[in-house]
Amino acid sequence: MAADLPNVNELVELVTEVGDYVAAIKTHVDMVEDFSMDEWTKVIDAAKERGVLLFEDRKFADIGRVAQTQMGGLYDIRSWADIVTSHSVSGPDVVDGIAAAWEGVERIGGVLLLAQMSSRENLLSQSYAKRTVEFGEASPHVIGYIANGSSSVEIESLRSMAGSGKLVWTPGVSLTAAEGVLGQRYGNPNDAVRAGSDGVIVGTGIHGSGDRAGAAREYASASWEALLER
Ligand code: S5P
């Protein structure tokens, strides 16, 4: 689930409420207004307590050496994230930079490469996705790809390029909305899973709901039923 909330206590509450129904909590640590490493420990502990992976959606996009240092810095992503996202626009070495950062603190984690996006008019073409999958194939650190959850056609295409050896996770899904703000597009989680998604990434559909645990349960059961149909 995408925990796009601006402060630590709200994040801890959310993890506590929905932790039983999700596999991973996706964060944007740079949107947290009261961030300090001490405070952030509360989020890490809440996730650990519930056996939920922490997934920082950093969308790295720089040269390998810089990505390596960006895994440290104020947020010290390398010390707590189990998964991070990265663009592939700068070539394959960005992934090695990320992996080197984890190695430097004697941790290991997985990278999800953005092969597609859910936002309208994005520039990630089919040939870009294909090259991205080739980078992923060549790297043991790449555990899978982000695909466009709003389009079954695009998910199917990515799944056929990726085969069954890597994950396909899809943001841009909602049980209620067809369109989000500022160009976000949504598809149905059931359609996304049937088209080949292994995990739906839900933000507003859960954290924007009046009953967040109930919403998380609903998305979990919608994707599970779809998986049984696949
Ligand atoms: O193409 C993308 C890739 C990502 S990782 N489109 C996305 O929306 N995301 C992320 O998924 C985005 O950063 C946000 O955290 C989440 C979708 O949130 P929602 O509120 O629209 O469900």
Boltz pocket constraint, residues with backbone or C-beta under 6 A from the ligand:
constraints:
  - pocket:
      binder: B
      contacts: [[A, 2], [A, 4], [A, 57], [A, 85], [A, 116], [A, 117], [A, 118], [A, 119], [A, 146], [A, 147], [A, 148], [A, 171], [A, 172], [A, 173], [A, 180], [A, 184], [A, 201], [A, 202], [A, 203], [A, 204], [A, 205]]
      max_distance: 6.0
